């Protein structure tokens, strides 16, 4: 039950979390998934992550570029666009405001 709840919460912010993984520079799917796991968000499987990356790319928030691998399979690298940076800034602020409201309500013990 707790895993289902956590999954629902994650769905609401996964786009922002993926964008935040690209703020320092380009990356590819496995590295993004690894960074999210290291941040304590659990393992994000490719079947969840790649549709998010595709959606962000279609929205013009990231640009993907396939590169052939020197010793292995090629990878698709993603980087933020200027529009993606702006979106991340605006939506991060909105999320943090929402988080603060939820936290304040929970800290008040559910009282009005």
Phi, psi and omega in degrees: 000315180298323179294322178296318180297313180299321179297319178296316179298318182296321179305324182290338184234004185299321178302313180296320180295320178295315177301320181295332178291342183258002184296326182274349181150180185291158179201173178236169189311309183299318180294323177296313179300318179296317180297320179293319178296317180294336178279358178091015183265004180085175181278123177260114183284157180303325180295342175261316186289314187293324173297326176296312179300319178296317179296317179295324179292316179297329179280354180081015181271335174224159174239132178252145180219124178279135177231133177293142179277147179286321183235005183203198181292155177290166180225152174260117179264142181240146174218153178289144169267171175301320178297322178296320177297315179297316180299315180300315180298313182293312183288329176297318177299317179295318179296316181295324175297316179297315179301317180297317179297316178296313181299316179299318180295316180294322179293333179281000179074023177082006179272156181278000000 
